[in-house]
């Protein structure tokens, strides 16, 4: 649980059901060791 996010929230992000904030994108990118730009490609 490196991101400290609920699984259902992560699933909703992956499914495009929620809008994410820049802060969440930064957390995801950091956890995956990529840039936000790379994450959004």
C-alpha positions in Angstrom: 0.0 0.0 0.0 2.6 2.5 -1.0 0.0 5.0 -2.1 -2.3 4.7 0.9 -5.3 4.6 -1.4 -8.4 2.4 -1.3 -8.5 -0.4 -3.9 -11.9 0.7 -5.1 -10.6 4.3 -5.7 -7.7 2.9 -7.7 -10.1 0.8 -9.7 -12.3 3.8 -10.4 -9.2 5.7 -11.6 -8.2 2.9 -13.9 -11.7 2.7 -15.2 -11.9 6.4 -15.9 -14.8 6.8 -13.5 -13.3 9.5 -11.4 -11.3 12.7 -12.0 -7.9 12.7 -10.3 -6.1 15.7 -8.9 -2.6 16.7 -9.7 -1.6 15.6 -6.2 -2.9 12.0 -6.9 -1.1 11.9 -10.2 2.1 13.0 -8.5 1.6 10.2 -5.9 1.0 7.6 -8.6 4.0 8.7 -10.7 6.2 8.8 -7.6 5.2 5.3 -6.6 5.8 4.0 -10.1 9.1 5.9 -10.4 8.0 7.8 -13.5 7.2 11.4 -14.4 3.6 12.6 -14.4 4.1 13.2 -18.1 5.1 9.6 -18.7 2.2 8.4 -16.6 -0.3 10.3 -18.8 1.1 9.0 -22.1 
